[in-house]
Amino acid sequence: MKENGVSTLRFTFESAGCCGPSYGINLGEAQENDVTETVNGIEFAMDSKAFDIANTLTIDYVEDQQGAGLVISGESNCC
């Protein structure tokens, strides 16, 4: 994030299907109506529609033998 000169990780609602909602994750600035929270020096922003749906999600940063990245877990309704 620092390499890109961005301090915010922004989540957006993209669509909903039989396996639950799909989210977009972008590096960028918070928008006017976003809900924001700073955790460990990282600002997270979420559009209001994603925030209404995502109240049971957990976002974690994981490093293992396969690499490093974000893991999003929570309730999922699949067909």
Secondary structure, 3 states (H helix, E strand, C coil): CHHHCCCEEEEEEEEEECCEEEEEEEECCCCCCCEEEEECCEEEEECHHHHHHCCCCEEEEEEECCEEEEEEECCCCCC
